[in-house]
Amino acid sequence: MGELKLMKGNEVIAEAAIRCGCDGYFGYPITPQSEIMEYLALREPWKETGMVFLQAESEVAAINMIYGGASCGKRVMTTSSSPGMSLMMEGLSYIAGAELPCVIVNIVRGGPGLGTIQPSQADYNQATKGGGHGDYQSIVLAPATVQEMYDFVELSFDLAFKYRIPAIILSDGVIGQMMEKVTLGEFKPRWTAEQIEQMSGSWATTGMKGRKMNVTTSLRLQSEDLEKHNNNLQAKYRTIEKEEVRFDEYMTDDAEYILVAYGSSARICHKTVELAREKGLKVGLLRPITVWPYPTKRLQELAQKAKGMMAVEMSAGQMFIDLKLAVNGKTPVEYYGRMGGMVPSPSEVLGALEKQLIGGANNE
Amino acid sequence: MSNINDIIKPENLVYKKADALSDNIMHYCPGCSHGTVHKLIAETLDELGIQDKTIGVSPVGCGVFAYNYINCDWQQAAHGRAPALATGTKRLMPDHYVFTYQGDGDLASIGTSEIMHAVNRGENITVIFINNGIYGMTGGQMAPTTLVGMETSSSPYGRDISIHGYPIKITEILAQLPGAAYVTRQSVHNATAVRKAKKAVKKAFEVQGKAIGTSIVEIVSTCSSGWKMTPTGANEWMTENMFPNYPLGDIVDKSKPKQEDLEQFPLK
């Protein structure tokens, strides 16, 4: 059994990294996620597990330190918040092009620009549609609890190495700053040089002893070569869409109306479902856990019998577009959201649901 | 007359291509300095016996394909970011040799932040810095290192300090940082220079082995295509114009640290 603790979401990310055998953390301070770095600095994991910790001079440098570390087959991680993520997009594109595993945590705040330090989900498009230049994807996990903040660190490393792809934990200032009980897992040893050679020797830059040289690169100057590489990447993404979709459902069995929300919005919608049920309204919730790959197939199934669906997000309908594409006109789809760091209340969401969808359906 | 086959024997061998240098035909233009510098790095990897535990980081620029010519593990960085990749790599692989290969657009313009902070942290990496005063690969645009008055495709009337500022002596700036252990400026335009540059490159890797801070070798180089000169003309122009602005020689050498240096900046 693990240890039961009361911890902050951000701190849990750091503790999870140490315990799951992360080799290195490189990051730059930005609110509302600086506790991750501060926790590591205080905790001194290099004394305990040998995990490297370095405060970089910028997010640009941090993501490129990740690029270097990931190239060596090491389990490396960085964390940031929205404006910092924008700076990391160059490096992320190179990492995706070079097909390297790494974990990136985004504790999203309101934008655009410097925006606010209050929570938001407005980086959905950036995270789920590549974010940098070129055709690429990252696996994107959206925790809704502090426990999931913990669990998704190791899961992200596993998925990142399984597919040699960046994995993003897309959280927000609510969950990052929130304290909740969490069960911490056992300490797992970091991989040895021999294990890394065995697992990743075909591509990792660990020194060419006893083998041919390895090069980690995103450069394929000949168009024929690059198109082949693009096709391989796309084939990998289709596999991930088939194999790695994760979601959670609440009272969807008999639901006539389905709320679709991830992360902290899903917590709010969970309460909305309860309020609706008290009023005799058959409302359920689908919570995407992976926002890429998106639970398209399950939403299509639910759309067959639902009277309507509503995307609830702390952004201007970014996930709403994916929901509309998934449902493809089978049932009415609405959007409700707040922006700028404003967090909707459960009754506010219920009001929007009644006004925009239930009332509309009854009027027809 | 002795038979040629009697002469070609291993014991008579006085010079050979470095094992770490590949057989690939180089894409560099005639007169370009890259090929010579590649050779010096490859010879160093051979002589120090570190080919198997060296990781290079290639830049954006003509040197991007360095991994086609020097046989060791390589990472290909975005423009200017090589020192950040090298930092991540060296911190996680401290028993390996890590070097960046960067041009002046890469190191002295877009990557100033990454190189400054890597050196300031005293990262135990080697930086090979090719300074030809121009952006070669993109077609000869002005670089921060372009000399005053020099005509380039983006300063067709010559570099004008009132518009473009002054040529940056980035190596001298880096040399001021306490994390720099060995900083030197060399060239490869004639046999003497090549030998001196070879010594410098080898020493830079040896300094890395001592883990006493960053080693930087700037090579003042020609770009005959970008400069629109013949290879020999480019060498002459470099000698007359580049060397006065970028004087050759060692700038910092802490390879045999003095006691007061050790007290101020103790070895890691």
Chai-1 contact restraints between the chains, C-beta under 6 A:
chainA,res_idxA,chainB,res_idxB,connection_type,confidence,min_distance_angstrom,max_distance_angstrom,comment,restraint_id
A,D23,B,L92,contact,1.0,0.0,6.0,A-B,restraint_1
A,G24,B,L92,contact,1.0,0.0,6.0,A-B,restraint_2
A,V52,B,R91,contact,1.0,0.0,6.0,A-B,restraint_3
A,V52,B,L92,contact,1.0,0.0,6.0,A-B,restraint_4
A,E57,B,H117,contact,1.0,0.0,6.0,A-B,restraint_5
A,A61,B,A84,contact,1.0,0.0,6.0,A-B,restraint_6
A,A61,B,E114,contact,1.0,0.0,6.0,A-B,restraint_7
A,N64,B,R81,contact,1.0,0.0,6.0,A-B,restraint_8
A,N64,B,A84,contact,1.0,0.0,6.0,A-B,restraint_9
A,N64,B,L85,contact,1.0,0.0,6.0,A-B,restraint_10
A,M65,B,A84,contact,1.0,0.0,6.0,A-B,restraint_11
A,M65,B,T87,contact,1.0,0.0,6.0,A-B,restraint_12
A,M65,B,G88,contact,1.0,0.0,6.0,A-B,restraint_13
A,Y67,B,L85,contact,1.0,0.0,6.0,A-B,restraint_14
A,G68,B,L85,contact,1.0,0.0,6.0,A-B,restraint_15
A,G68,B,G88,contact,1.0,0.0,6.0,A-B,restraint_16
A,G68,B,T89,contact,1.0,0.0,6.0,A-B,restraint_17
A,G69,B,G88,contact,1.0,0.0,6.0,A-B,restraint_18
A,G69,B,L92,contact,1.0,0.0,6.0,A-B,restraint_19
A,S71,B,Q75,contact,1.0,0.0,6.0,A-B,restraint_20
A,C72,B,T89,contact,1.0,0.0,6.0,A-B,restraint_21
A,C72,B,L92,contact,1.0,0.0,6.0,A-B,restraint_22
A,C72,B,M93,contact,1.0,0.0,6.0,A-B,restraint_23
A,K74,B,L92,contact,1.0,0.0,6.0,A-B,restraint_24
A,E90,B,A78,contact,1.0,0.0,6.0,A-B,restraint_25
A,Y94,B,A78,contact,1.0,0.0,6.0,A-B,restraint_26
A,T205,B,I55,contact,1.0,0.0,6.0,A-B,restraint_27
A,T205,B,D73,contact,1.0,0.0,6.0,A-B,restraint_28
A,T205,B,Q75,contact,1.0,0.0,6.0,A-B,restraint_29
A,G207,B,D52,contact,1.0,0.0,6.0,A-B,restraint_30
A,G207,B,K53,contact,1.0,0.0,6.0,A-B,restraint_31
A,G207,B,D73,contact,1.0,0.0,6.0,A-B,restraint_32
A,G207,B,H96,contact,1.0,0.0,6.0,A-B,restraint_33
A,M208,B,D52,contact,1.0,0.0,6.0,A-B,restraint_34
A,M208,B,C72,contact,1.0,0.0,6.0,A-B,restraint_35
A,M208,B,D73,contact,1.0,0.0,6.0,A-B,restraint_36
A,K209,B,D52,contact,1.0,0.0,6.0,A-B,restraint_37
A,M213,B,N71,contact,1.0,0.0,6.0,A-B,restraint_38
A,M213,B,C72,contact,1.0,0.0,6.0,A-B,restraint_39
A,M213,B,D73,contact,1.0,0.0,6.0,A-B,restraint_40
A,N214,B,D73,contact,1.0,0.0,6.0,A-B,restraint_41
A,V215,B,Y67,contact,1.0,0.0,6.0,A-B,restraint_42
A,V215,B,W74,contact,1.0,0.0,6.0,A-B,restraint_43
A,T216,B,Q75,contact,1.0,0.0,6.0,A-B,restraint_44
A,T217,B,Q76,contact,1.0,0.0,6.0,A-B,restraint_45
A,L219,B,Q76,contact,1.0,0.0,6.0,A-B,restraint_46
